Amino acid sequence: MKDNSNRKLEETAVERKALFDKINNFSEAFLEGLPERKAFHYNTHQTTDADSFFNINSEKTSLDNILSFFEERVLNVGLNPTSGGHLGYIPGGGIYSAAVADYLAAVTNRYAGEFYASPGAVRMEDALIDWAGKLMGFTEDFGGNLTSGGSLANLIALHTAKHHKKVIGTAIAKNVVYCTAQSHHSIYKALKIIGLEDCIVREIALDDNFRISVKAFENQLKADGAMGLKPFLLIANAGSTDVGAVDPLEALGKLAKNYNLWFHVDGAYGAFFMLTASGRAKLKGIEMADSIILDPHKGMFLPYGSGIVLVKNKKHLAAAHSYTANYMRDAYIEDQYSPSNLSPELSKHYRGLRMWLPLKLYGEQIFTDYLNEKLQLTTYLSDELLALGYKLVCKPDLSVVAFRLALKKYDNDTQNKRVLDYIQKDGRIFISSTILDDKLTLRAAILSFRTHKKDIDLFLKLLKEAKQNLMK
Ligand SMILES: Cc1ncc(COP(=O)(O)O)c(C=O)c1O
């Protein structure tokens, strides 16, 4: 039998240090050099000859070569989400304390799926769920799960709703799901995956601020009832992706209760604004939800790979996800839930540590302070955009500003595409676009912990130049 005990997969302390020092030096150079790095590398998506280095074969490669390739073909192409200039989609950032927590999680590799295997890792996850649930205003009996992101969290929540409300078989065609044109596409994906595509899916009318019109919704509920249909599930936004719109959660919560609907709130982007006073005022009523999702890789600036699903009644979540197996029998402990009872995953990344460590190190107030800064920057950007002659599509509810240029000389899409290209080609700031009311619309989402006033000022300077170019 071959003895592998002194082979490379078990490095010596000296080898580990050499490996770690190189990675650490590289990371330090990356972080220190961030102000000079672009937020977006325009037109860098083509394959080059160098990309053959991605391929795996029997050759060994030095870490120096690997890192220089990584710099050239991974870091210097596409989007740079670590940049404070990243205002596209919904940014996150990737705080360093979470990165070192991930390192520790991987080195110690606790099995976070089962309480029996790692009571400590599961207690850590439970404490985070408890903190997040109470932050949302849930009081008792709630449960949840740390997921890889918002899409999986939406999937778990909607599957729980389906299971609890027993929407199966021939009942599916008569059940009605209510969402809106502002619902995230992961909602539609989840409905498809859980076999609810054949429900009647209604997009409720929105008001001028892209929030659900409560009146239109109530009328629709009455009309559906009169038709003999079964209203089942309401999906509202606590911060939509396009414009950051927060639906009138309190009024919707009351209607959901009256009509016996499962009330799901997608707070992937916006729910962490519950840490701020103005966010709490906007999100009033979120506690009435049956399920809520939130993304720490957005509102808590963690690296990608962190979502949370919360369900008001933990038993509903468990009933929808629990299974037993003979080979797992040693792991069962009476009255003790494990994360694997509450999600589709069994083995999973020990993802609690990357959220727990920063919260323990710095406390929650620092996150409040950063989120308040984002809200202030949003007001500043909105005011300055108006001063520059841009039009706001609606007043921002949270930290997304949707806007357009409306010069008479050009049609809407031409001029706004020119502005978008100008910003993206420059690359120091990245914004993305969307379509609202059939019109190309520019949007800036201010959520990276590295976005500060100087970044917004640079953005405004670029927008001014873009407009001047069009006016020439
Ligand atoms: C409102 C909303 N819901 C859900 C998602 C999906 O989250 P994830 O990308 O973490 O899967 C997003 C992503 O931006 C979002 O903005």
PDBQT file of the ligand as one rigid body, heavy atoms in Angstrom, charges set to zero:
ROOT
HETATM    1  C1  LIG A 501     -34.651  41.613  -4.698  1.00  0.00    +0.000 C 
HETATM    2  C2  LIG A 501     -33.755  40.439  -4.988  1.00  0.00    +0.000 A 
HETATM    3  N1  LIG A 501     -34.192  39.193  -4.760  1.00  0.00    +0.000 NA
HETATM    4  C3  LIG A 501     -33.436  38.115  -4.996  1.00  0.00    +0.000 A 
HETATM    5  C4  LIG A 501     -32.169  38.239  -5.515  1.00  0.00    +0.000 A 
HETATM    6  C5  LIG A 501     -31.345  37.011  -5.791  1.00  0.00    +0.000 C 
HETATM    7  O1  LIG A 501     -30.308  36.950  -4.899  1.00  0.00    +0.000 OA
HETATM    8  P1  LIG A 501     -28.945  36.125  -5.202  1.00  0.00    +0.000 P 
HETATM    9  O2  LIG A 501     -28.291  36.832  -6.340  1.00  0.00    +0.000 OA
HETATM   10  O3  LIG A 501     -28.209  36.226  -3.924  1.00  0.00    +0.000 OA
HETATM   11  O4  LIG A 501     -29.327  34.737  -5.546  1.00  0.00    +0.000 OA
HETATM   12  C6  LIG A 501     -31.665  39.519  -5.784  1.00  0.00    +0.000 A 
HETATM   13  C7  LIG A 501     -30.303  39.696  -6.349  1.00  0.00    +0.000 C 
HETATM   14  O5  LIG A 501     -29.865  40.764  -6.645  1.00  0.00    +0.000 OA
HETATM   15  C8  LIG A 501     -32.466  40.649  -5.512  1.00  0.00    +0.000 A 
HETATM   16  O6  LIG A 501     -32.033  41.894  -5.748  1.00  0.00    +0.000 OA
ENDROOT
TORSDOF 0
